[in-house]
């Protein structure tokens, strides 16, 4: 169980980094949780998302799942927050051990 948790944390960190770099290349201002060189995303409904990105008047909130890292309450809170604003999109992706998306 401990190994799965550690593997999940490593995959999560890699996934956050991959998504943050990709969004930055696309011109987004990115805040990424726990990644050096990026600011920490703002707390939303009591939870900090993995990635919070802004481009012009559009906002993206991203939560990533890896191993045992899931927090259903955080996902629900971020999803409902994003639904209140037409310019805000919410994504939640599952990651494999390498931090790559399994389902898009």
QUISULNOR-V803476 format. One line per field, one symbol per residue. ss: DSSP state (~ for helix, > for strand, _ for the rest). burial: b if it has 16 or more other C-alpha atoms within 10 Angstrom, else e. A space follows every 50 residues. Layout:
BEGIN
ss->???
burial->???
END
This chain:
BEGIN
ss->_~~~~~~~~~~~~~~~~~~~~~~~~___>>>>__________>>__>>__ >>>>>__>>>>>>>>______~~~~~~~~~~~~____>>>>>>>>_____ >>>_
burial->eeeeeebbbbbbbbbbbebbeebeeeebbbbbbebeebebbbeeeeebbb bbbbeeeebbbbbbbbbebeeeebbeebbebbeeeeebbbebebbbbebb beee
END
